[in-house]
Amino acid sequence: METVEATTPELSLADTDINWDRLDKTRFHVIGAILFTVQSALIHPTAVVKTRMQVAGSGLSQMTGLSVFSRILRSDGIPGIFRGFGTSAIGSLPGRVLALTSLEVSKDMTLKYTESMNMPEATRVGIANGVAGMISNLVSCLYFVPLDVICQRLMVQGLPGSTPCSGPFDVVRKVLAAEGFRGIYRGFGLTAITQSPASALWWGAYGTAQHIIWRSVGYKDDSEKKPSHVEMITVQATAGMTAGACSSIITTPIDTVKTRLQVIDDYGVGRPSVMKTAKTLLKEDGWRGFYRGFGPRFLNMSLYGTTMIVTYELISMLISLSFISAKADVGSSFLNS
């Protein structure tokens, strides 16, 4: 009887690109839900600071992000910097399943479709990540825009122009009573039209940056040299931080308009619109008004890019490797029988 030694799968550069077929979907979503909730908790205070700076009058918007953070702590304590987190954390769970599934499936399909095309690997991966990011964002907008409206209205409670609400269900009730179903989807068109290309840019930049970094430090798919776990995390974190920082610079003006559009109700006669919101910003602070909260948003997007992509890649890699180990064990058992 021939025996086969059990070996632990060795990491290769190819393992930095995870295919949907190699993932245990249940474990991917369960572990992902837990880790992404922890990740959201770490960066939620920056989102609160950013949102209050974007929505508040010119006095608060002229303060630094650190000053706004200190002011919230003095007036509301720890609960103040975590306003809306419970609603966001619980409400995001189904949305993350939707977003991650659409991301992985569309990325895998694009990679397979472009496999026969004559193009550099970094370009192919960048295109696949970009297409996947855009499709995932379009799909998840249907779920996350109403959640954003609710969470952001909770974040700005007490500021001039915001409607007083006692909780997420009260937000939904008052928005529906005032504007109907359309109110819950305030800013949907702006989000879908602008964030989908931004998401494509983010994921495309991340995929391309990661492959460029790997090649620049001497790793190739056919190389016998294998990256360590620390090297993989470092490269992925650097690529994620770079993509997040670039995205914040490009998307902050749109995010400022979208945030104010979703939470402020006192624009005079008629329903709030993108033009009314933009004119109000110009009147209050000039063109600088479109970059309200840029510091906290830059920090938020950079930290989000780093922690999210490391968490995402680790989950994918670990579950994929355990899947490979399981197949190896099955093969070993078969040969030993």
C-alpha angles and dihedrals in degrees: 000000000000117000126211122205116231111237133186113243110257119229116246131180089255088064090069087074108063122198122215091232090062095054129096095228097201094051091042092057097039096048090039092054091054097045096042090051090054089047091051091051091056095055101031094096090060089053091052092050092046093049095048091049091051095048104035126088122274093275095066094035091061092057123092120256091249091053091050090048091052091047092053091049092051095048103035107012123215093330088060095062090047097050110147094009096117091052091045095047096048095036093049096060097084090038092055091052089052094046097045094045094050090044096052096041095048092044092051092048092049092049091052092046093051095041094099095045120106102239138117114277093238090055093048092050091045091052092047092050091045094051091045092049092051095047092045091050093050092051095044093047088074089063105029102048093068089044090051091051091053097043095045092050088054091049094056099045110144096026120119113267096025123114113240111246131175098208146332095291090049089052091053092046094050095043092049091047092050102039109002123225092333090066092062089055097047109150094015095127093047091047096048095044097045106027096050093063088041090052090048088051092049096050093039091051091047095051093045094044092050093052092045091051092049092051092045091057093049105264123134134171093248095042121113088217109102124203118234124235090255092052092048093051092045094051093045092047092050093049091046093049092049093049092047094049093050091047093053092054093052100039105038096092091051092044091052092053092044094049094050091044091055099048111026119083106173103083092126124247119010135014118315113262139184092255094050091049094048092048091050091052091049091049093049103043110355118231090332087069091073089063095052110144092013094141096054091040092050089051092043094050094044093049091041092051092049100043096036096050094044090049092045094048094044092051091047094045097045095046091044092050092048087051090053091047091051091052090048090051091050091050091048092050091049092052092047094051 
